[in-house]
Amino acid sequence: MKRIHEMWIFAVCVGLCVACSTDSVFDDWGEEGGTPPGGSSGSSDASGTLLDFDVSWSDVADESYVETAETIVTDKSDEEYDDFVENSTFSSTIQIDYSNGSATVTGFVSGVTITTNGAHVTVSSSVAGVEYVLSGSASNGSFKAYSDKKFKLTLAGVSLTNGSGAAINIQSGKRIFVELKAGTENNLTDASAYSTIDGEDEKACFFSEGQLIFSGTGALTVTGNYKHGICSDDYVRLRSGSNLTIASAVKDGIHTNDKIIIGGGTLCVTSTSDGLECEEGFIDIRGGLLKLSTTGEKGMGLKASGDVTISGGLLKTEVKGAASKAIKTDGNVSLTGGQMILLTSGTALYEDNDLSSAAGIKCDGNMIVNGVELSIKSTGAAGKGINCDGTLNIANSVLKIITTGKQYVYNRLDSSAKGIKADGNLTIDSGTIWVKTPGGEGSEGIESKSILTVNGGDVSVYSYDDCMNASKSIVFNGGNIYCYSSGNDGVDSNGTLTITGGTIVSIGTTSPEEGFDCDQNTFKITGGTILGIGGGTSTPTSSVCTQRTVIYGGTGSNGTLISIQGTDGAHIMSYTIPRSYSQMTLLFSSSKLASVTSYAIYTGGSVTGGTGFYGLTTGGSYTAGSQTATFTPSSMVTSVGNISSGGPGGGGGGGGWPW
């Protein structure tokens, strides 16, 4: 978020990996009997698990992602048919062996001319079906090719360092099949300054005007001292089994004009600018293990002008520069498989009269998250987890998102940390989502600038500012939702608030903050089990509600059990208050509240059995403590005790840090 700020307010790849446990993130929450948020009866505050979870680097389970099943396309009408070397024939072979400052060429093919200058080899070809096999070592050598036809380039244990240009320079717009021969290690290093022929483009250690298709099970290590590690003015494709390392690159690890397709294998990149950049097309990751590390200002892990699609594999990205993003696209993002662990640590940046902050994912279009494990941690000022300019849909996924940075202020502009933010509609259909944003003012957990809808899933948010916020409307149709704000509202809609189902526990801070805040707009409840606590609350709109609600006002002491029990002995609910309130307003709504039954509110006592969720227990048996009030919910909304109207939610506020 960027807004006018009042003047008086001031305010790598090699050796690094990320992993995230695949164990259920709710294993120790909501135990039988209503375990309170701190983990045991009478404990002091929000869930220790929610507070303590982290996203970090490790080497766990990398190897399982390296080998990705790959189907060779055999249908000639398929647009990817020509990308498979198995569908081409290379009947002529030329061997080039580098040794002792020179190159030995073996094999003659009519239509192919080869010249050597020491260990610098230049090939000119007008014929098809040629394979060039490179081996040996040269401390001042290179391979350059001009060709009217596609060809195969096999790296069979070659090490080339060029002191005046690219190590491999393909001045051909045709498709080049690069095979990394099994069992071989290959190394390429370019110069820090190039001597380039006029009219020729040359901007990477391994450069090609045409497509580069990498296959084979050998290994290739590239060091880009001039610009990029690998560059194609067309596109780059990595097939399953390939093993590429960009040990360092002054600019991008892999740079293309058209697209990048990762079908499998292993790709490690350490670069100053972007890990992978596609200037005019898309990035498609289908499998494999990718480890991307960037250090420069506005350095992106993945950067595309088109869409970014990830359907498999393991992506580990760490970006450290100011305003850097692990994934950045001008188009849409589709995450439908695999695991992603994205780390950012850079601060925000003032540029072009605006602020740009670091983010795990920055999507300028729409975004789909379905069937993935996604973990993000942003530690810099105003860092974002997910920042989507369009609509965002989440389903069937495990998300762990942490932002810890403070608000970033530059003159009259400011930007705050966000866990998940969408300018369009944000919809959660299913899955398990953890969000933690303790950074201070403006650090919201889940935010939509339009409509926020939860249809299902397990959603847990700990934030300093609002846990859930929407500009137009918030709708809960199902799921298990827990919100704990240490400085503002639990749930805050600037428009309407509708609850039709689910279990929702929402904890705000002291007055004027609220468990549920929708200003004076319509607050509709037709189903669900709902508990909100704060200094105040918005009042449900009786004329549109079909489920009864009680609002209780009084004091609240940290760790005290508060309960509602029917005069018939039925235990309706118990909840362990997670912080102290000099004025506490509790909202509770459930289908168990009947208009003809009288109920008593108790503090203290004990509860056994029942169903627990973040300190809320429904059902079970209650041993009564001290009775504080009675009520009969003859109306849709019944008020008991000393009620404080929180009104429109304020900014900031007390509550302190739960730890």
C-alpha positions as CSV (number, residue, x, y, z in Angstrom):
1,M,0.0,0.0,0.0
2,K,1.2,3.5,-0.8
3,R,-0.5,6.6,0.6
4,I,0.1,10.2,1.4
5,H,1.9,10.3,4.7
6,E,1.4,13.3,7.1
7,M,4.6,15.4,7.3
8,W,4.8,15.1,11.1
9,I,5.0,11.3,10.9
10,F,8.6,9.9,10.5
11,A,9.2,7.5,10.9
12,V,23.6,-18.3,-2.7
13,C,22.9,-20.8,-5.3
14,V,25.8,-23.1,-4.6
15,G,25.6,-24.5,-1.1
16,L,22.3,-22.8,-0.3
17,C,18.9,-24.5,-0.4
18,V,15.5,-24.0,1.0
19,A,13.1,-26.5,2.5
20,C,9.8,-26.5,4.2
21,S,8.3,-29.3,6.3
22,T,5.4,-31.1,4.6
23,D,4.0,-32.1,7.9
24,S,0.5,-30.8,8.6
25,V,0.9,-27.3,9.9
26,F,-2.1,-27.9,12.3
27,D,-0.7,-31.0,14.0
28,D,-0.7,-29.5,17.4
29,W,-3.6,-27.0,17.1
30,G,-7.3,-27.6,18.1
31,E,-6.7,-30.7,20.1
32,E,-9.6,-32.5,21.8
33,G,-10.9,-30.4,24.7
34,G,-10.1,-27.0,23.3
35,T,-6.4,-26.4,23.7
36,P,-5.9,-22.6,24.1
37,P,-3.8,-20.7,21.7
38,G,-0.6,-20.9,23.8
39,G,-0.7,-24.7,23.9
40,S,-2.1,-25.5,27.3
41,S,-5.0,-24.5,29.5
42,G,-4.6,-21.0,30.9
43,S,-1.7,-20.1,28.7
44,S,-1.0,-16.5,27.9
45,D,-1.4,-15.6,24.3
46,A,-1.8,-16.5,20.6
47,S,-0.7,-19.8,19.3
48,G,3.0,-20.5,19.9
49,T,3.1,-22.5,16.7
50,L,1.6,-19.7,14.7
51,L,4.1,-17.3,16.3
52,D,7.1,-19.5,16.0
53,F,6.9,-21.1,12.5
54,D,9.6,-20.1,10.1
55,V,10.7,-20.4,6.5
56,S,14.4,-21.2,6.1
57,W,17.1,-22.8,4.0
58,S,18.1,-26.5,4.2
59,D,19.0,-29.4,1.9
60,V,16.0,-31.6,2.7
61,A,14.4,-33.5,-0.1
62,D,16.3,-31.8,-3.0
63,E,17.1,-35.0,-4.8
64,S,13.6,-36.2,-5.2
65,Y,12.9,-33.2,-7.5
66,V,15.9,-33.7,-9.8
67,E,14.6,-36.6,-11.8
68,T,11.4,-35.6,-13.5
69,A,9.5,-37.9,-15.8
70,E,9.6,-36.5,-19.3
71,T,7.5,-37.6,-22.2
72,I,9.2,-37.3,-25.6
73,V,6.9,-35.7,-28.0
74,T,6.4,-37.8,-31.1
75,D,3.5,-36.1,-32.7
76,K,4.8,-33.9,-35.5
77,S,1.9,-31.6,-35.3
78,D,2.8,-30.7,-31.7
79,E,4.5,-27.3,-31.4
80,E,7.2,-28.8,-29.2
81,Y,8.1,-31.7,-31.5
82,D,11.2,-30.0,-32.9
83,D,12.6,-29.3,-29.4
84,F,13.4,-33.0,-28.9
85,V,16.7,-34.1,-30.2
86,E,15.4,-37.6,-30.6
87,N,13.3,-36.3,-33.5
88,S,16.3,-35.1,-35.4
89,T,19.2,-37.0,-37.1
90,F,22.8,-35.9,-36.9
91,S,24.8,-38.4,-39.1
92,S,28.0,-36.3,-39.4
93,T,30.3,-35.8,-36.4
94,I,33.2,-33.4,-36.0
95,Q,35.4,-33.8,-33.0
96,I,37.2,-30.7,-31.5
97,D,39.7,-31.3,-28.8
98,Y,41.4,-28.5,-26.9
99,S,44.9,-29.0,-25.5
100,N,48.2,-27.1,-25.0
101,G,46.8,-23.8,-26.3
102,S,45.5,-25.2,-29.5
103,A,42.6,-27.2,-30.9
104,T,42.7,-30.4,-32.9
105,V,39.8,-31.0,-35.4
106,T,38.9,-34.5,-36.4
107,G,36.3,-35.3,-39.1
108,F,35.5,-33.8,-42.5
109,V,32.0,-32.8,-43.6
110,S,31.4,-31.2,-47.0
111,G,29.8,-27.8,-46.5
112,V,31.5,-27.2,-43.2
113,T,34.6,-24.9,-42.9
114,I,36.6,-24.8,-39.7
115,T,39.4,-22.3,-38.9
116,T,41.5,-22.2,-35.8
117,N,43.6,-19.5,-34.2
118,G,45.4,-21.1,-31.3
119,A,42.5,-22.5,-29.3
120,H,39.9,-20.3,-30.8
121,V,37.7,-22.3,-33.2
122,T,35.3,-20.9,-35.8
123,V,32.8,-23.1,-37.7
124,S,30.9,-22.0,-40.8
125,S,28.3,-24.5,-42.1
126,S,25.6,-24.6,-44.7
127,V,24.6,-28.3,-44.2
128,A,22.3,-30.1,-41.9
129,G,22.8,-33.1,-39.7
130,V,26.1,-32.1,-38.1
131,E,27.2,-32.8,-34.5
132,Y,30.2,-31.0,-33.0
133,V,31.8,-32.7,-30.0
134,L,33.9,-30.5,-27.8
135,S,36.5,-31.9,-25.3
136,G,39.7,-30.9,-23.6
137,S,40.8,-27.7,-22.0
138,A,41.9,-24.2,-23.1
139,S,42.8,-21.2,-20.9
140,N,42.4,-18.9,-23.8
141,G,40.0,-20.6,-26.2
142,S,36.5,-20.5,-27.6
143,F,34.0,-22.1,-30.0
144,K,32.1,-19.9,-32.5
145,A,29.6,-21.1,-35.1
146,Y,27.9,-19.7,-38.1
147,S,25.3,-22.1,-39.5
148,D,22.3,-22.0,-41.9
149,K,21.0,-25.2,-40.3
150,K,20.3,-26.5,-36.8
151,F,23.0,-28.6,-35.3
152,K,24.0,-30.6,-32.2
153,L,26.7,-29.4,-29.9
154,T,27.9,-32.1,-27.5
155,L,30.0,-31.0,-24.5
156,A,32.1,-34.0,-23.6
157,G,34.4,-32.8,-20.8
158,V,35.4,-29.4,-22.1
159,S,36.8,-26.4,-20.2
160,L,37.0,-23.1,-22.1
161,T,38.1,-19.7,-20.8
162,N,38.1,-16.8,-23.3
163,G,40.0,-13.7,-22.4
164,S,38.4,-11.5,-25.1
165,G,34.8,-12.7,-25.5
166,A,32.3,-15.5,-25.1
167,A,33.4,-19.0,-24.5
168,I,30.7,-20.3,-26.9
169,N,29.3,-17.9,-29.4
170,I,26.5,-19.2,-31.8
171,Q,25.9,-16.7,-34.5
172,S,23.0,-18.7,-35.9
173,G,19.3,-18.2,-35.5
174,K,18.6,-21.9,-35.8
175,R,17.9,-24.5,-33.1
176,I,21.0,-25.7,-31.2
177,F,20.8,-29.0,-29.3
178,V,23.3,-28.9,-26.5
179,E,24.0,-32.3,-25.1
180,L,25.9,-32.6,-21.8
181,K,27.5,-36.0,-22.2
182,A,26.9,-38.4,-19.4
183,G,29.6,-38.5,-16.8
184,T,31.4,-35.3,-17.9
185,E,32.1,-32.0,-16.2
186,N,32.1,-29.0,-18.5
187,N,33.2,-25.4,-17.7
188,L,32.8,-22.1,-19.5
189,T,34.2,-18.7,-18.5
190,D,34.1,-15.5,-20.6
191,A,36.0,-12.2,-20.4
192,S,35.0,-9.1,-18.5
193,A,35.2,-7.1,-21.7
194,Y,34.5,-8.3,-25.2
195,S,36.2,-7.6,-28.6
196,T,33.1,-7.9,-30.8
197,I,32.8,-7.9,-34.6
198,D,30.7,-5.1,-35.9
199,G,27.2,-6.2,-36.6
200,E,27.3,-9.2,-34.3
201,D,25.5,-9.5,-31.0
202,E,27.4,-11.2,-28.2
203,K,26.3,-10.8,-24.6
204,A,26.9,-13.9,-22.6
205,C,29.5,-16.5,-21.8
206,F,27.3,-19.0,-23.7
207,F,25.5,-17.0,-26.4
208,S,23.2,-18.0,-29.2
209,E,21.1,-16.1,-31.7
210,G,18.8,-19.1,-31.9
211,Q,17.1,-21.6,-29.5
212,L,19.3,-23.5,-27.0
213,I,17.9,-26.9,-26.0
214,F,19.9,-28.5,-23.2
215,S,19.8,-32.3,-22.6
216,G,22.0,-35.1,-21.4
217,T,23.0,-36.0,-17.8
218,G,26.4,-34.4,-17.7
219,A,27.2,-31.1,-15.9
220,L,27.9,-27.6,-17.1
221,T,29.2,-24.8,-15.1
222,V,29.2,-21.2,-16.5
223,T,30.8,-18.1,-15.2
224,G,29.6,-14.9,-16.8
225,N,32.1,-12.0,-16.2
226,Y,30.7,-9.7,-18.9
227,K,26.9,-9.8,-18.8
228,H,24.8,-13.0,-18.7
229,G,25.8,-16.5,-18.0
230,I,23.6,-18.0,-20.8
231,C,21.7,-16.0,-23.4
232,S,19.5,-16.7,-26.3
233,D,18.0,-14.1,-28.5
234,D,15.3,-16.7,-29.0
235,Y,14.5,-19.2,-26.2
236,V,16.2,-21.6,-23.8
237,R,14.9,-25.0,-22.8
238,L,16.3,-27.4,-20.1
239,R,15.2,-31.0,-20.3
240,S,15.1,-33.6,-17.6
241,G,18.5,-34.8,-16.5
242,S,20.4,-31.7,-17.4
243,N,22.6,-30.2,-14.7
244,L,23.5,-26.5,-15.2
245,T,25.2,-24.2,-12.7
246,I,25.7,-20.5,-13.3
247,A,28.4,-20.0,-10.8
248,S,28.3,-16.2,-11.2
249,A,26.9,-13.7,-13.6
250,V,27.4,-9.9,-13.7
251,K,23.8,-9.6,-14.9
252,D,21.4,-12.4,-15.5
253,G,22.0,-16.1,-15.0
254,I,19.9,-17.0,-18.1
255,H,18.5,-14.3,-20.4
256,T,16.2,-14.8,-23.3
257,N,14.1,-12.8,-25.7
258,D,11.3,-15.3,-26.2
259,K,10.7,-17.9,-23.4
260,I,12.3,-20.2,-20.9
261,I,11.1,-23.8,-20.4
262,I,12.4,-26.0,-17.6
263,G,11.3,-29.6,-18.0
264,G,13.5,-31.0,-15.3
265,G,17.1,-31.5,-14.2
266,T,19.0,-29.2,-11.9
267,L,19.7,-25.5,-12.4
268,C,21.7,-23.4,-9.9
269,V,22.2,-19.7,-10.5
270,T,24.1,-17.0,-8.6
271,S,23.8,-13.6,-10.3
272,T,23.8,-9.9,-9.6
273,S,20.8,-9.0,-11.6
274,D,18.1,-11.6,-12.4
275,G,18.3,-15.4,-12.1
276,L,16.2,-16.1,-15.1
277,E,14.9,-13.3,-17.3
278,C,12.6,-13.5,-20.4
279,E,12.2,-10.1,-22.1
280,E,9.3,-10.7,-24.4
281,G,7.7,-14.1,-23.4
282,F,6.9,-16.5,-20.7
283,I,8.6,-18.8,-18.2
284,D,7.3,-22.3,-17.8
285,I,8.7,-24.6,-15.0
286,R,7.4,-28.2,-15.2
287,G,9.9,-30.0,-12.9
288,G,13.4,-30.2,-11.7
289,L,15.3,-28.5,-8.9
290,L,16.0,-24.7,-9.3
291,K,18.2,-22.7,-6.9
292,L,18.4,-19.1,-7.7
293,S,20.3,-16.4,-5.8
294,T,20.6,-12.7,-6.7
295,T,22.2,-9.8,-4.9
296,G,21.7,-6.7,-7.0
297,E,19.2,-3.9,-6.6
298,K,15.9,-4.9,-8.2
299,G,17.3,-8.3,-9.0
300,M,14.6,-10.8,-9.6
301,G,14.7,-14.6,-9.2
302,L,12.3,-15.2,-12.2
303,K,11.4,-12.2,-14.4
304,A,9.1,-12.4,-17.4
305,S,7.1,-9.9,-19.5
306,G,4.6,-12.7,-20.1
307,D,3.2,-15.3,-17.8
308,V,5.0,-17.4,-15.2
309,T,3.7,-21.0,-14.9
310,I,5.0,-23.5,-12.4
311,S,3.4,-27.0,-12.5
312,G,6.1,-29.1,-10.8
313,G,9.6,-29.2,-9.3
314,L,11.3,-27.4,-6.4
315,L,12.1,-23.7,-6.8
316,K,14.4,-22.2,-4.2
317,T,15.0,-18.5,-4.6
318,E,16.8,-15.9,-2.4
319,V,17.0,-12.3,-3.6
320,K,18.8,-9.7,-1.4
321,G,18.7,-6.4,-3.3
322,A,16.5,-3.5,-2.6
323,A,13.0,-3.9,-4.3
324,S,13.9,-7.4,-5.5
325,K,11.3,-10.0,-6.1
326,A,11.7,-13.8,-6.2
327,I,9.1,-14.0,-9.0
328,K,8.2,-10.9,-11.1
329,T,5.9,-10.9,-14.1
330,D,4.1,-8.3,-16.2
331,G,1.6,-11.1,-17.0
332,N,-0.2,-13.8,-15.0
333,V,1.1,-16.3,-12.5
334,S,-0.2,-19.9,-12.4
335,L,1.2,-22.2,-9.7
336,T,-0.4,-25.6,-10.0
337,G,2.2,-28.0,-8.8
338,G,5.5,-28.4,-7.0
339,Q,7.1,-26.6,-4.1
340,M,8.5,-23.1,-3.9
341,I,10.5,-21.5,-1.1
342,L,11.1,-17.8,-1.7
343,L,13.3,-15.5,0.5
344,T,13.7,-11.7,0.1
345,S,15.7,-9.4,2.4
346,G,16.0,-6.1,0.5
347,T,14.4,-2.9,1.6
348,A,12.0,-0.8,-0.4
349,L,13.2,1.7,-3.0
350,Y,12.1,5.2,-4.1
351,E,12.1,5.4,-7.9
352,D,10.2,7.4,-10.5
353,N,8.1,9.2,-7.8
354,D,6.9,6.0,-6.4
355,L,8.0,3.3,-3.9
356,S,8.8,-0.3,-4.9
357,S,9.3,-3.0,-2.3
358,A,10.7,-6.4,-2.2
359,A,8.2,-9.3,-2.6
360,G,8.1,-13.1,-2.8
361,I,5.8,-12.8,-5.8
362,K,4.9,-9.7,-7.7
363,C,2.2,-10.4,-10.3
364,D,0.9,-7.5,-12.5
365,G,-1.9,-9.7,-13.8
366,N,-4.1,-12.4,-12.2
367,M,-2.8,-15.3,-10.1
368,I,-3.9,-18.9,-9.4
369,V,-2.4,-21.0,-6.6
370,N,-3.7,-24.6,-6.7
371,G,-2.0,-27.8,-5.5
372,V,1.4,-26.3,-4.4
373,E,3.5,-25.9,-1.3
374,L,4.5,-22.2,-1.2
375,S,6.7,-20.7,1.5
376,I,7.7,-17.0,1.5
377,K,9.7,-14.9,3.9
378,S,10.4,-11.2,3.3
379,T,12.5,-9.5,6.0
380,G,13.2,-6.0,4.5
381,A,11.2,-2.8,5.1
382,A,7.8,-3.0,3.5
383,G,8.4,-6.4,2.1
384,K,5.5,-8.3,0.7
385,G,4.7,-12.0,0.5
386,I,2.4,-12.1,-2.5
387,N,1.5,-8.8,-4.2
388,C,-1.0,-9.3,-7.0
389,D,-2.4,-6.4,-9.1
390,G,-5.3,-8.5,-10.4
391,T,-7.4,-11.3,-8.9
392,L,-5.9,-14.0,-6.7
393,N,-7.4,-17.5,-6.2
394,I,-6.0,-20.0,-3.7
395,A,-7.0,-23.7,-3.4
396,N,-5.7,-27.0,-2.3
397,S,-2.3,-25.7,-1.3
398,V,-0.1,-25.2,1.8
399,L,1.1,-21.6,2.2
400,K,3.5,-20.3,4.8
401,I,4.1,-16.6,4.5
402,I,6.2,-14.3,6.8
403,T,6.9,-10.6,6.5
404,T,8.9,-8.9,9.3
405,G,9.9,-5.6,7.9
406,K,8.8,-2.2,9.3
407,Q,7.0,0.5,7.3
408,Y,9.1,2.3,4.8
409,V,8.7,6.1,4.6
410,Y,10.1,8.4,1.9
411,N,9.0,12.0,2.2
412,R,5.2,11.9,1.9
413,L,5.1,8.3,0.6
414,D,4.9,5.2,2.7
415,S,4.7,1.4,2.1
416,S,4.0,-1.3,4.6
417,A,4.6,-5.0,4.8
418,K,1.8,-7.4,3.7
419,G,1.4,-11.1,3.8
420,I,-1.0,-11.6,0.9
421,K,-2.3,-8.7,-1.1
422,A,-4.5,-8.5,-4.1
423,D,-5.9,-5.4,-5.8
424,G,-8.7,-7.5,-7.3
425,N,-10.9,-10.1,-5.7
426,L,-9.0,-12.5,-3.4
427,T,-10.6,-16.0,-3.0
428,I,-9.5,-18.8,-0.7
429,D,-11.3,-22.1,-1.6
430,S,-9.3,-24.6,0.4
431,G,-5.9,-25.5,1.7
432,T,-3.8,-24.6,4.7
433,I,-2.6,-21.0,5.0
434,W,-0.3,-19.5,7.6
435,V,0.5,-15.8,7.6
436,K,2.6,-13.9,10.1
437,T,3.2,-10.1,9.7
438,P,4.5,-8.6,13.0
439,G,6.3,-5.6,11.4
440,G,4.3,-2.7,12.8
441,E,1.9,-0.1,11.4
442,G,0.3,-1.2,8.2
443,S,1.5,-4.8,8.4
444,E,-1.6,-6.6,7.4
445,G,-2.0,-10.4,6.9
446,I,-4.4,-10.8,4.0
447,E,-5.7,-7.9,2.1
448,S,-8.0,-7.3,-0.9
449,K,-8.6,-3.9,-2.4
450,S,-11.9,-5.4,-3.6
451,I,-13.7,-8.5,-2.2
452,L,-12.1,-11.1,0.1
453,T,-13.9,-14.5,0.2
454,V,-13.1,-17.6,2.2
455,N,-15.0,-20.6,1.0
456,G,-13.0,-23.2,2.9
457,G,-9.6,-24.3,4.2
458,D,-7.6,-23.6,7.3
459,V,-6.4,-20.0,7.5
460,S,-4.4,-18.7,10.4
461,V,-3.1,-15.1,10.6
462,Y,-1.0,-13.3,13.1
463,S,-0.4,-9.6,12.3
464,Y,0.4,-6.3,13.9
465,D,-2.3,-4.5,11.8
466,D,-5.5,-6.0,10.5
467,C,-5.3,-9.8,10.0
468,M,-7.9,-9.7,7.2
469,N,-8.9,-6.5,5.4
470,A,-10.9,-5.7,2.3
471,S,-12.0,-2.5,0.7
472,K,-15.5,-3.6,-0.6
473,S,-16.5,-6.8,1.3
474,I,-15.4,-9.8,3.3
475,V,-17.4,-13.0,2.9
476,F,-16.9,-16.2,5.0
477,N,-18.7,-19.2,3.6
478,G,-16.7,-21.9,5.3
479,G,-13.3,-23.0,6.6
480,N,-11.5,-22.6,9.9
481,I,-10.2,-19.1,10.3
482,Y,-8.1,-17.7,13.1
483,C,-7.1,-14.1,13.3
484,Y,-4.9,-12.5,16.0
485,S,-3.9,-8.8,15.7
486,S,-1.5,-7.3,18.1
487,G,-2.3,-3.8,17.1
488,N,-5.6,-3.4,15.3
489,D,-8.7,-5.4,14.1
490,G,-8.9,-9.1,13.6
491,V,-11.2,-8.8,10.6
492,D,-11.8,-5.4,9.0
493,S,-14.1,-4.7,6.0
494,N,-14.4,-1.2,4.8
495,G,-17.6,-2.4,3.2
496,T,-20.0,-5.2,4.1
497,L,-19.2,-8.3,6.1
498,T,-21.1,-11.6,5.5
499,I,-20.7,-14.9,7.3
500,T,-22.6,-18.0,6.1
501,G,-20.5,-20.8,7.5
502,G,-17.2,-21.9,9.0
503,T,-15.5,-21.5,12.3
504,I,-14.0,-18.1,12.8
505,V,-12.1,-16.8,15.8
506,S,-11.0,-13.2,15.4
507,I,-9.1,-11.3,18.1
508,G,-8.5,-7.6,18.0
509,T,-6.8,-5.3,20.4
510,T,-8.2,-2.9,23.0
511,S,-10.6,-0.1,22.1
512,P,-11.2,1.2,19.4
513,E,-10.0,-2.0,17.7
514,E,-12.4,-4.9,17.2
515,G,-12.7,-8.6,16.5
516,F,-15.0,-7.8,13.6
517,D,-15.1,-4.3,12.1
518,C,-17.2,-3.3,9.1
519,D,-17.8,0.3,10.2
520,Q,-21.6,1.0,10.0
521,N,-22.1,-1.2,6.9
522,T,-24.2,-4.3,6.7
523,F,-23.0,-7.2,8.9
524,K,-24.9,-10.4,7.9
525,I,-24.7,-13.7,9.8
526,T,-26.6,-16.7,8.5
527,G,-24.4,-19.6,9.7
528,G,-21.1,-20.6,11.2
529,T,-19.5,-20.7,14.6
530,I,-18.2,-17.2,15.2
531,L,-16.2,-15.6,18.1
532,G,-14.8,-12.1,18.1
533,I,-13.0,-10.3,20.9
534,G,-11.7,-6.7,21.0
535,G,-12.3,-3.4,22.6
536,G,-15.4,-3.1,20.6
537,T,-17.3,-4.8,17.7
538,S,-19.5,-4.0,14.8
539,T,-23.0,-5.1,15.5
540,P,-24.7,-7.6,13.1
541,T,-27.6,-6.2,11.1
542,S,-30.6,-7.9,12.6
543,S,-32.8,-7.4,9.6
544,V,-30.6,-9.6,7.4
545,C,-29.4,-12.1,9.9
546,T,-30.9,-15.6,10.3
547,Q,-28.6,-16.8,13.1
548,R,-28.6,-15.4,16.6
549,T,-25.7,-13.5,18.1
550,V,-24.9,-12.4,21.6
551,I,-22.6,-9.5,22.4
552,Y,-21.1,-9.4,25.9
553,G,-19.2,-6.5,27.4
554,G,-17.0,-6.6,30.5
555,T,-13.4,-6.9,31.6
556,G,-11.2,-9.7,30.3
557,S,-8.1,-11.1,32.0
558,N,-5.4,-12.9,30.1
559,G,-5.8,-16.7,30.4
560,T,-9.3,-16.6,31.9
561,L,-11.8,-19.1,30.6
562,I,-15.2,-17.5,29.6
563,S,-18.1,-19.8,28.8
564,I,-21.7,-19.8,27.7
565,Q,-24.0,-22.6,29.0
566,G,-27.7,-23.1,28.6
567,T,-30.0,-23.4,31.6
568,D,-30.7,-26.9,30.3
569,G,-27.0,-27.7,31.0
570,A,-25.9,-27.7,27.4
571,H,-22.4,-26.4,27.0
572,I,-22.4,-23.9,24.1
573,M,-18.8,-22.7,24.1
574,S,-15.7,-21.8,26.2
575,Y,-12.8,-19.6,25.2
576,T,-9.6,-18.8,26.9
577,I,-9.1,-15.0,26.7
578,P,-5.6,-14.4,25.1
579,R,-4.9,-10.9,26.4
580,S,-6.2,-8.6,29.1
581,Y,-8.9,-6.0,28.3
582,S,-10.0,-3.2,30.7
583,Q,-13.1,-3.1,28.4
584,M,-13.7,-6.4,26.5
585,T,-16.4,-6.8,23.9
586,L,-17.1,-10.4,23.0
587,L,-19.3,-11.4,20.0
588,F,-20.5,-15.0,19.7
589,S,-22.8,-16.5,17.1
590,S,-23.9,-20.1,16.7
591,S,-26.8,-22.2,15.4
592,K,-26.9,-23.5,19.0
593,L,-28.3,-20.3,20.3
594,A,-32.1,-20.7,20.5
595,S,-34.6,-17.9,21.0
596,V,-36.6,-19.8,23.7
597,T,-33.6,-20.9,25.8
598,S,-31.9,-18.9,28.6
599,Y,-28.1,-18.9,28.9
600,A,-25.6,-17.9,31.5
601,I,-22.1,-16.5,31.0
602,Y,-19.4,-17.7,33.3
603,T,-15.8,-17.0,33.9
604,G,-13.4,-19.6,35.3
605,G,-14.4,-23.2,35.7
606,S,-13.1,-25.9,33.4
607,V,-14.1,-27.8,30.2
608,T,-13.5,-31.3,29.1
609,G,-14.1,-32.9,25.7
610,G,-15.7,-31.1,22.9
611,T,-14.1,-29.7,19.7
612,G,-11.3,-27.2,20.1
613,F,-9.9,-24.5,17.8
614,Y,-7.4,-21.9,19.0
615,G,-8.7,-21.8,22.5
616,L,-12.4,-22.0,21.5
617,T,-14.2,-25.2,22.6
618,T,-17.7,-26.1,21.5
619,G,-19.6,-29.1,23.0
620,G,-18.1,-31.2,25.7
621,S,-18.8,-30.8,29.4
622,Y,-18.3,-27.6,31.4
623,T,-17.8,-27.3,35.2
624,A,-19.1,-23.9,36.1
625,G,-17.1,-21.1,37.5
626,S,-18.5,-17.7,38.5
627,Q,-21.7,-16.5,36.7
628,T,-21.4,-13.0,35.4
629,A,-24.6,-12.5,33.3
630,T,-27.6,-14.2,31.9
631,F,-29.5,-13.7,28.6
632,T,-32.3,-15.0,26.4
633,P,-31.6,-14.4,22.7
634,S,-35.2,-13.6,21.7
635,S,-33.9,-11.1,19.1
636,M,-31.3,-11.8,16.4
637,V,-28.8,-9.7,18.3
638,T,-28.7,-9.7,22.1
639,S,-26.5,-7.4,24.1
640,V,-25.4,-8.2,27.7
641,G,-23.2,-6.2,30.1
642,N,-21.2,-3.1,29.4
643,I,-21.0,-2.8,25.6
644,S,-18.4,-0.6,23.9
645,S,-19.1,0.4,20.3
646,G,-15.7,0.3,18.6
647,G,-17.0,2.2,15.5
648,P,-14.7,2.5,12.6
649,G,-11.4,0.7,13.2
650,G,-8.5,3.0,14.0
651,G,-4.9,2.7,13.0
652,G,-2.3,1.2,15.2
653,G,-3.1,0.9,18.9
654,G,-2.1,-1.2,21.9
655,G,-2.2,-4.8,22.7
656,G,1.5,-5.4,22.8
657,W,3.4,-8.3,21.4
658,P,2.1,-11.7,22.4
659,W,5.5,-13.1,23.0
